[in-house]
Amino acid sequence: MTSRCGSVVWSIIPTDQPSDSSQMLRIDLPSTFMTAFYPLAFAAETAEFTLSAREPRIAAATCQRRGHAADLPRKVKEAPVAAIDYEAEYNNRARVPEHPQIFARWIGEAEFYRAEMLKAGRAELGLSYGSTPRQSVDLFLAEGHENAPLAVFIHGGWWRSLEPSTFSQMARGPNGHGISVAVVGYDLCPNVSIADIVEQMRRMCGFLWQRFGQRMMVYGHSAGGHLAAALLATDWRALYPKAPTDLVPAAYSVSGVFDLTPLVQTSVNADLRLDPAQARELSPQFWPVAAGRVFDAVVGGLESSEFKRQSRGIAQAWQQAGAQARYEEVTGTNHFTVIDPLSDPQSAMAARVADLAKTAGS
């Protein structure tokens, strides 16, 4: 049987091995038709398809093109990949419009805890570890603190805002487990660079080593999470020959940023002043870390996909390097409320920080 559709002629002819279940569909195609789609593959004008009577759909046909491979490449139009809106992904204050109320609550809780600890004689406020007022340490000592393990809390604020005094209550949870806590400050961008802040944090650890003569764990939030990771990956023997090589053997980073390269494209970089090379150089995710170091990367379940990627990425990278790294999402929390459990001695987060501090101090 032969038929014509426009310039295409097709006919059904018997196969070389006839059966009651198959026929040959012969299609005579003009070369202009074939070369329009496959200009390099076709010079012939005829294609043959074996059709099964039991599977009559052409999609099930076996292609037998004369003198050519059976499979032809198909040109598939790929859907464009949407660009990541880094400004939206990293603008946590816009993502959490109630952040002013959260900050006000933090300030009140911090003031209350400082007063409580001063009354108990277990607070030493405003200790200086550097040459500027913001290079300070507030110590909140554990009850019976003589041989208590030591933890350090570093606040966030994109390395350019907030005060350590807003976060005094972040010592309450670990204090309740017998851990002494240093809540520390640092100078802010753009007055200094992030590289300067990293060096200030290293100097702070040296100050605490001289004061207590013991290893410490570091926990931090947001930019403080970045700094906690930086301290974990520091070569301490090169800085302080008398200090242990694992002066900071464990860190707990909450909602940290460990790959700084996306920040170059955000408005926060007006103060950070990073170029792409500097951003990568200051990204702990790309730093070597000693095998056996312990690192927790924790993020709020309501945070942006970029913040989750940041924590997941460094946990995976450092696991591969031999560190004991883990990733965790805290259900139902945003970038700010995720750290509230640190002020509760009964929380799992406070217990985990305390366990890491005890391990670091042993």
N, C-alpha and C positions, 0 to 999 in steps of 0.2 A: 504494500500500500504506500502510495506517495502523495505528499501534499506540499503546499507552498504557503509560507507566511512572509509576505514582503519579499526580500531577496534571499531568505533562508529556505532551503529545500530540505525536507526530512522524509525519511522513508523507513518502514519496518521491513527488515529482510531476515531470512533464517540465519542462525549462528552456524559456525563451523561444525559444532556438535549439537545438532538440533535436539531439543527435548520439548516436552509439553509444558515446561515451566519457564522457558526463557526465549526471548527474541532479541534481535539486534536492531537498535535504533540508529540509523545512519543519518547524519546531519551534514548537509553540504553548506558550508559557511563561506561567504566571500572573504578574501584575504583582508579587505579593509575592515571587516568586522572583527576578525581575530587580532590583527595587528594593532587595532585601536586599544585593546586591552592587554595583549601580551606581545608587544612589538619585537622582542628579542627571541621569543620562544617559538613563534609560528611563521612558517612559510606555506604550510599545507592549507588546503581549503576544506578538508574533510575530517570529521571526528566521528568516532563510533562509540556507542554505549550499549552494553549488554543489560537488558531489562529483565527482571524476574517477574513472572506472572503472579507469584505469591507476594512480591514486594514491588508493586507497580510504580511507586513514586520515583521520580527522576533522582531525587536526593539519595536514593539507595542504589543508584546505578554504579557499575564498575566502569571507569573510564579507560578506553583503549585507544589513545590517540596515536595515529600512525607516525612512527619515528620519533616520538617524544616521551618524556617521563610521564608517569600516570598522574602525578600531582602538580597542579599549577598553583603558583603563588597568588594569593588574593590580596588586593590592596584594601586594607582596613583603615578607616579613618579613626585615629585615636582621639578620645575625648581630652580636651586640654585639662591639665592639672591645675587646680585652683591654688594661687599663691597664698602662703600663710600670712595672715595679718598679725605681724609680731607686736604691733602697738596694742592691739586688742588682747592678744594672748598674755602679754606681760604687764598690762595696766590693772593691777589688782584692786586699786582703789575704785576704779570705774566698775569693775566686776562685782565689788561688794559695796554698794552705796551706803550701807549702814556702818561703814568703817569709822566715822567720827565717834559714834556711840561706843564702839568696841575700844577705841583708843582711850576715851574718857573713863571707861570701866577699868582698863588696865592701870591708868594713872592712880585711880582711887585704891585699887587693890595693892599696888606697889607701895603707896604711902602707908597704908595700914600695916603691911608686913614689915616695912622698915621700922616703924614705931614699935611693933611687937618684939622684933629681934633686938632693938636697942634696949628696950626695957628688960629683956632677958639677959643682957650683957653678952650677946652672941653676934653682934654686928660691928664691923669696922668699915667705916664709909670713907670714900674719897682718898684712898691710898694712891700714890702717884708712882707710875712705872716709867714715865717719859717726861719730856720737856714742855708739854702743853697741857692745859686743864682737862681736855677730854681723854687724855691717856691716863685713865684712872681705873681703880678696882674697888668694888664694894664687896667685902667678905661677909658671908652669912654662914656662921660656923655651926656644925652639928653639935648636938648635946653630947658632952663628954668628948670634945673634939680633938683631944691631944693626938691621937693616931687615926683620925678619921680619913677615909679616902677623899680625894679632891676632884671636883668637877668645875668646869668653866663654862659660863653661858655667854654667848655673843649675840647681841640683838641685830635685827635687820633694819630695813629702810633704804634699800638700794645704795648702800655705802654713802648716802648723802643726807640722811635725815634720822630723826628719832634720838632718844636719850637712853642711856643705860638705866637711869632711875625710873623709867617707865616699866621696867621688867624685873624689879626686885622680887616679885611674887613667883617668878619662874624658878626661884631657889627653894620654895616651900616644899614641893614634892620630894626632891632628892634629900633635903634636910630631914624630912620625916623618916627617911630610911637610913639616917646616920651618915649622910654625905655632906661635907663642907662644900660650899659653892662660892665661886668668884664670879660676880656679874661685872663685865668689863666694858669699857668704852674705847673709842678710837676717834681720830680726826676724820672729817668728812670731805668728800668730793664736793665741789671742785678745788677746795683749798689744798688737798693732797690727791694723789692718784691711788687707784686700787692697789698697785704695787707697793706704795708707801704703807697702806693700811695692813697689807699682809706682813710687812716687816715689823710694824708696830705690834701686831698680834704675836709674832715670834718673840719680840722683846718682852712682851707681857708674860709669856710662858717662862722665859728665862728668869724674870722677876719672881714668879711664883715658885720656881725650882729653888732659887736661893732662899726664899722664905720657908718653904716646907720640906725641901729635899726629897720630893717624891714625884713619881709619875702622876699624870692627870688625864682624865678624859675630857673632851670638849663637846659641848652641844650648842647648836645655834639655829637661828631661824632666818630664812630668806637669804639676804646677803651674809648674815651670820652663819648660815648653813654652808655657804661657799667658803667662808674663812675657816670653819671647823674642818672641812675636807682638806684645805690647804695646809693646816697644821698637822693633820694626820700624815700627809705625804712629805713632810719636811725632813731633810737630812739634818738631824739635830746635832750629831757629832761634829759636823762641819762648822756649825755655829757656836756651839758650846762644848768644847772638848771634854769637859768634866761631867757633862750631862749624859744620861743614857741615850743610846741611839733611838730608843723607842720612848722618848719623853712623853709623847702623846700616842699611845698604842690603840686608842679607841675613840671614835667620834660618832655623834648622832646628829644628823642634819635634817631639819624639818623645812620642807618647801625651799630647798636650796637651788641655786643656779650654778651649774658646774661646767657648762659650755657657754662662754660669754659671747660667742660670735654673733648670735641673733640680736644682741643688744645694740650692736653698732647701728642697726636700722630703726631704733626706737628713739622717742623723744628724751628718754632718760640719759641718753648718751651726750646730751648737751652739757651735763655735769660730769659724766664719767670720762668723756674725751678719749674714747678708745678708737684706734684704727683696727682693721681686721687682724693684723699681725699681733698687736698687743692683746687683743681679745683672746686669741688662741693661746698665747703664751701664759695668760692668767687663768686658764681654764683647767681646773684640777682633773677633769675627766681625761685629759690627754697627758697627765703627769704619770710617771712611774710611782708605784706604791709598793712598799715592802710586803712580801708574803707574810701572812699571819696577822696583819693589821685587821681590826674589826671596825666595820662601817655600816651604819644603818641609814638608808635614804628613805625618808618618810614624807608623804604628801597628802593633802586633804582630798577627799573623794570628790569634792565640788570644784576643785581647781581646774585650770585650763589644761588642754591637752599638751601644751608646751611644758608646763611645770611638771606634769606627770612624765613626759619624755625625759626631762632633765634628770629626775631622780632614778628612773628606770635605766637610763643610759649609763650613768656612772656606776650603778650597782653591777650591771652586766660587765662593763669594762674592767672594773676592779676585781670582780670574781675571776675573770679570765687571767688576771695578773697574779692571782694567788691570795688575795685578801678574802677575809670572811665578810662579804658584803651581802646585804639583803635590802629588798624593796618592800615598802608597805604603804597602802592607802588607808587613811582613817575615814571611815564612812560618815557622810553627812556633815563634813567640816569644810570650810573655805580656807583661803590663804591665811586668815587671821585667827579664826577660832580653832584651827588645828593645834595650836600650841597651848590652849587653855588647860589641857590635862596635866601639864607640867606643874601647875600650882596645886594639884590635888595629890596628896601622898597615897591615896587609895587607887589611883589610876594605873593602868598597865604601862602607860608611857613613863610615868615617874619611876615605876619599878624597874623598867628596862634601863633607864639612864643610871639608876643606882647600881644595878648589876654590872653595867659596863665600868662604872667608876671603881667598884670593888675589884673587878678583874684587873683594871689598869694599875691600881695601887698595890696589888699583891706581889 
